[in-house]
Amino acid sequence: MAATSRREQVVADAPRGTEMKELPLGDVYRLIEPGPVVLLTTRSRQGRANVMTMSWHTMAKIAPPTIACIVSSDDLSFFALRQTKECVIAVPPVGLADKVVKVGNRSGRDTDKFATAWLTPLRGERASAPLVAECFANLECRVVDTRLVNKYNLFVLEVLKAWIDSAQPKPKTIHHVGNGAFVVDGEVIHFESHIP
Amino acid sequence: MAATSRREQVVADAPRGTEMKELPLGDVYRLIEPGPVVLLTTRSRQGRANVMTMSWHTMAKIAPPTIACIVSSDDLSFFALRQTKECVIAVPPVGLADKVVKVGNRSGRDTDKFATAWLTPLRGERASAPLVAECFANLECRVVDTRLVNKYNLFVLEVLKAWIDSAQPKPKTIHHVGNGAFVVDGEVIHFESHIP
């Protein structure tokens, strides 16, 4: 059940300072390929939104943008994702790191993490799961392959619509190295390359 | 056809300044989860070693350490990997970035990339594919699931043996953001977390 709101409603719902704009689908890999910690949101059939922290994901195709990710069956999100086949992947800037950790430390079973972590859910266009207003990118996804779910909790997602917050230019991301330690993006270096 | 050399031979083969030591398999996720650019090596049944640059990979299980990765069927490595079901994932430090790009820009079809990129192949213990001496970590892997190969070029790998170069303490890694631009690891920040 996808939300039917138009883009204008999304922008209208956005908190002050947020300027969500459509990101061309061909640019999605630039966000995911570097391996940042992301948030994954779902909305259960009963209408309950949830959010989890995720570090196990990879691009699988550039076009259409396709992502493989692991969502543990220990996580409440697993069941909403398997049932609704919809989610949003949101990319948080380093300034959101403390909230990202709070989200990771709690379960949606006993906590409304959008309220507790002070994250703002926004209605998307293509997925029922909410966007996260504080994240600089949001990818609305649907599950397109479940063959590796039973054995590896691996879902294949197609990105249907992508949003970028132009109010957050060049945000730094974080990469989890284990036990609550994160590497923050440092300098950018450039080489001649034939590779997209 | 796994190489049968003992660990001592690996160390004996290592270039001066390299001190490859076994890394506990439970620590492998700390290397892969942050999303660094890696090298993937293979050895064809005809005995030819090849190396490619890879950014599309994710942890899939902590124990046994299991990695999902995408190897394009445009790459020569795809065929050796599918045929032999063995590979090595090597993690390069930022100082190797120019060689990583050289490897990414050329095809094993017309170039011996170990020679051209001045990378040193080392014999491993569990996989026929070579370790890369200049990389600070090397993971010997076998393919354990090919169900998503035809549709997504997605291989599931189990790490059988892991090596870490203790002569390279706390190396910084690189993350590809597209078109030859890489983000280098910056500062490390710490939070209280229940998550491994």
Boltz contact constraints between the chains, C-beta under 6 A:
constraints:
  - contact:
      token1: [A, 30]
      token2: [B, 177]
      max_distance: 6.0
  - contact:
      token1: [A, 30]
      token2: [B, 178]
      max_distance: 6.0
  - contact:
      token1: [A, 33]
      token2: [B, 55]
      max_distance: 6.0
  - contact:
      token1: [A, 33]
      token2: [B, 176]
      max_distance: 6.0
  - contact:
      token1: [A, 34]
      token2: [B, 35]
      max_distance: 6.0
  - contact:
      token1: [A, 34]
      token2: [B, 175]
      max_distance: 6.0
  - contact:
      token1: [A, 34]
      token2: [B, 177]
      max_distance: 6.0
  - contact:
      token1: [A, 34]
      token2: [B, 183]
      max_distance: 6.0
  - contact:
      token1: [A, 35]
      token2: [B, 34]
      max_distance: 6.0
  - contact:
      token1: [A, 35]
      token2: [B, 35]
      max_distance: 6.0
  - contact:
      token1: [A, 35]
      token2: [B, 175]
      max_distance: 6.0
  - contact:
      token1: [A, 55]
      token2: [B, 33]
      max_distance: 6.0
  - contact:
      token1: [A, 56]
      token2: [B, 58]
      max_distance: 6.0
  - contact:
      token1: [A, 56]
      token2: [B, 59]
      max_distance: 6.0
  - contact:
      token1: [A, 57]
      token2: [B, 58]
      max_distance: 6.0
  - contact:
      token1: [A, 58]
      token2: [B, 56]
      max_distance: 6.0
  - contact:
      token1: [A, 58]
      token2: [B, 57]
      max_distance: 6.0
  - contact:
      token1: [A, 58]
      token2: [B, 58]
      max_distance: 6.0
  - contact:
      token1: [A, 59]
      token2: [B, 56]
      max_distance: 6.0
  - contact:
      token1: [A, 60]
      token2: [B, 70]
      max_distance: 6.0
  - contact:
      token1: [A, 60]
      token2: [B, 152]
      max_distance: 6.0
  - contact:
      token1: [A, 68]
      token2: [B, 68]
      max_distance: 6.0
  - contact:
      token1: [A, 70]
      token2: [B, 60]
      max_distance: 6.0
  - contact:
      token1: [A, 101]
      token2: [B, 191]
      max_distance: 6.0
  - contact:
      token1: [A, 101]
      token2: [B, 193]
      max_distance: 6.0
  - contact:
      token1: [A, 104]
      token2: [B, 195]
      max_distance: 6.0
  - contact:
      token1: [A, 105]
      token2: [B, 194]
      max_distance: 6.0
  - contact:
      token1: [A, 147]
      token2: [B, 147]
      max_distance: 6.0
  - contact:
      token1: [A, 152]
      token2: [B, 60]
      max_distance: 6.0
  - contact:
      token1: [A, 175]
      token2: [B, 34]
      max_distance: 6.0
  - contact:
      token1: [A, 175]
      token2: [B, 35]
      max_distance: 6.0
  - contact:
      token1: [A, 176]
      token2: [B, 33]
      max_distance: 6.0
  - contact:
      token1: [A, 177]
      token2: [B, 30]
      max_distance: 6.0
  - contact:
      token1: [A, 177]
      token2: [B, 34]
      max_distance: 6.0
  - contact:
      token1: [A, 178]
      token2: [B, 30]
      max_distance: 6.0
  - contact:
      token1: [A, 180]
      token2: [B, 190]
      max_distance: 6.0
  - contact:
      token1: [A, 180]
      token2: [B, 191]
      max_distance: 6.0
  - contact:
      token1: [A, 180]
      token2: [B, 192]
      max_distance: 6.0
  - contact:
      token1: [A, 180]
      token2: [B, 193]
      max_distance: 6.0
  - contact:
      token1: [A, 181]
      token2: [B, 188]
      max_distance: 6.0
  - contact:
      token1: [A, 181]
      token2: [B, 190]
      max_distance: 6.0
  - contact:
      token1: [A, 182]
      token2: [B, 189]
      max_distance: 6.0
  - contact:
      token1: [A, 183]
      token2: [B, 34]
      max_distance: 6.0
  - contact:
      token1: [A, 183]
      token2: [B, 185]
      max_distance: 6.0
  - contact:
      token1: [A, 183]
      token2: [B, 188]
      max_distance: 6.0
  - contact:
      token1: [A, 184]
      token2: [B, 186]
      max_distance: 6.0
  - contact:
      token1: [A, 184]
      token2: [B, 187]
      max_distance: 6.0
  - contact:
      token1: [A, 185]
      token2: [B, 183]
      max_distance: 6.0
  - contact:
      token1: [A, 185]
      token2: [B, 186]
      max_distance: 6.0
  - contact:
      token1: [A, 186]
      token2: [B, 184]
      max_distance: 6.0
  - contact:
      token1: [A, 186]
      token2: [B, 185]
      max_distance: 6.0
  - contact:
      token1: [A, 186]
      token2: [B, 186]
      max_distance: 6.0
  - contact:
      token1: [A, 187]
      token2: [B, 184]
      max_distance: 6.0
  - contact:
      token1: [A, 188]
      token2: [B, 181]
      max_distance: 6.0
  - contact:
      token1: [A, 188]
      token2: [B, 183]
      max_distance: 6.0
  - contact:
      token1: [A, 189]
      token2: [B, 182]
      max_distance: 6.0
  - contact:
      token1: [A, 190]
      token2: [B, 180]
      max_distance: 6.0
  - contact:
      token1: [A, 190]
      token2: [B, 181]
      max_distance: 6.0
  - contact:
      token1: [A, 191]
      token2: [B, 101]
      max_distance: 6.0
  - contact:
      token1: [A, 191]
      token2: [B, 180]
      max_distance: 6.0
  - contact:
      token1: [A, 192]
      token2: [B, 180]
      max_distance: 6.0
  - contact:
      token1: [A, 193]
      token2: [B, 101]
      max_distance: 6.0
  - contact:
      token1: [A, 193]
      token2: [B, 180]
      max_distance: 6.0
  - contact:
      token1: [A, 194]
      token2: [B, 105]
      max_distance: 6.0
  - contact:
      token1: [A, 195]
      token2: [B, 104]
      max_distance: 6.0
